[in-house]
């Protein structure tokens, strides 16, 4: 199971446009990667069903922690047929995870800059944002993890991007989860009785 070292940043549209221009000029364009994601925010994990609409593929992913609990994630994933996305969501909802589910469409374009993969995105919840990522072998030492984290921080600094702290990530995701819970409760209250 690979270890993903992942750090995030949020920014306004002008900073997004500057980042994209720099990555187009000096990075490697890895292409469009739009995704429709059903994600389940569990106490200490993140479970996702991803329909990669740009590539015509799909997968199920389990991350060994959730956003705001460190930058290193053990990650297990496997491919499923795009036609099976709705069945996978139905299974997870049937197992009792429906209350923890959120759905989002991410407009996403991937780049590589100095060895770091950068997904530049927009979603309704996050606005303009980016993920900076390096994958390591599951047996990677703490020193290798620290080196990967430093590499991501250096690349972000070179690109003029301020990465979010773990506390900022935890606060943002907690506010998002609370707002989603309120939205779901409002929908239940206004739903017609059957």
Phi, psi and omega in degrees: 000116182292157174256127180257122173263115189226132176228152188233160176215145171242148182200164177286169184302320181296322177292322175302311182298321178294318180296314180298317179299318179293317180293323177294323182283319191240355181250185176257125181278116180263356172102173179292143184212045181299142185218141170256119189239134170251113182238144183245114181270103181262166186309315182230018182213167174230123179250132183227142166247119187243125173257102181278090186296330181289323184261348183072031179234173177208160180201164172245134183229137171239118176261137186286001171203177180243168183304133180095005179239039179109163183263352180257125182236123167288137187225128174242130178213155175211150183283146170228164177287141177306328179293344182265002181301311182296325178293320178297316178298317180298319178297310181296320177296319179294336177279001176101009182268000187303321181295337180266002185274139172230150182237138181209150170251127178250120167279126193214140174224132185257144177222164169233132179224119179051041176087351181260130175279135182232118176260114178265125192226166165218133171217161181300318183287318187265342187068213177281129181201173179213150171246133176251128191216141168229139177258135178237159174296149183297341179266012182301136180288167175299324179296318179294322178295316179296321178296319179295318178299315179296321179299314179299317180297320178295316180296315179300316179298318180297328179273359179076026182254132176266117180283149178284144174283165177300323179293318177299318177296315180297317179295316180298312182292325177296318178295319178298313181298320179295316179296320178295319179297317177298317179299316180296320179295319178298317179298320179294321182291329183265355181289140179293147176288143180247000000 
